[in-house]
């Protein structure tokens, strides 16, 4: 039996929502091992002069706890 832990992170990107999610996984992987999934809870875009200037996500990252 394995145990899975979930952490919640906020990440952003100037390119896209996909890139913001990848940034969340990249940063989380610096301190946790065995990431198995990412669940995007919320998405947000910041707008300036009618143009999207940045994308943000609030994501839950799941990983196995090592025994």
C-alpha positions as CSV (number, residue, x, y, z in Angstrom):
1,X,0.0,0.0,0.0
2,X,1.3,3.4,-0.9
3,X,0.5,6.8,0.7
4,X,0.0,9.8,-1.5
5,X,0.6,13.4,-0.2
6,X,-1.0,16.5,-1.9
7,X,0.5,20.0,-1.8
8,X,-1.1,23.1,-3.3
9,X,1.0,25.5,-5.3
10,X,0.5,28.7,-7.3
11,X,2.4,29.2,-10.5
12,X,2.5,31.7,-13.4
13,X,3.7,32.1,-16.9
14,X,3.8,34.9,-19.5
15,X,3.3,32.3,-22.3
16,X,0.2,30.1,-21.5
17,X,-1.8,28.1,-18.9
18,X,0.1,25.0,-20.0
19,X,3.4,26.6,-19.3
20,X,2.1,27.8,-15.9
21,X,1.2,24.2,-15.0
22,X,4.6,23.0,-16.1
23,X,6.3,25.7,-14.0
24,X,4.3,24.4,-11.0
25,X,5.5,20.9,-11.6
26,X,9.1,22.0,-12.2
27,X,9.3,24.0,-9.0
28,X,7.6,21.3,-6.9
29,X,10.0,18.7,-8.2
30,X,12.9,20.6,-6.7
31,X,11.7,19.7,-3.2
32,X,9.6,16.5,-3.7
33,X,10.2,13.3,-5.5
34,X,7.7,10.9,-7.2
35,X,5.2,13.4,-8.5
36,X,2.3,11.3,-9.9
37,X,-0.3,13.9,-10.9
38,X,-1.3,17.6,-11.0
39,X,-4.9,18.8,-10.7
40,X,-5.5,22.4,-11.8
41,X,-7.9,23.9,-9.3
42,X,-8.2,27.4,-10.6
43,X,-6.9,29.4,-13.6
44,X,-6.5,33.2,-13.9
45,X,-5.2,35.6,-16.6
46,X,-4.0,39.1,-16.0
47,X,-5.0,41.7,-18.6
48,X,-3.4,45.0,-19.5
49,X,-4.7,47.2,-22.4
50,X,-7.1,44.4,-23.5
51,X,-4.2,41.9,-23.8
52,X,-3.4,38.9,-21.6
53,X,0.0,39.6,-20.0
54,X,0.3,36.6,-17.7
55,X,-1.4,33.3,-16.9
56,X,-1.7,31.8,-13.4
57,X,-2.8,28.5,-11.9
58,X,-3.6,27.2,-8.5
59,X,-2.7,23.5,-8.7
60,X,-2.7,20.5,-6.4
61,X,0.3,18.2,-6.9
62,X,0.2,14.6,-5.7
63,X,3.3,12.5,-5.0
64,X,4.0,9.2,-3.3
65,X,5.6,9.2,0.1
66,X,8.7,7.0,0.1
67,X,8.9,4.2,2.7
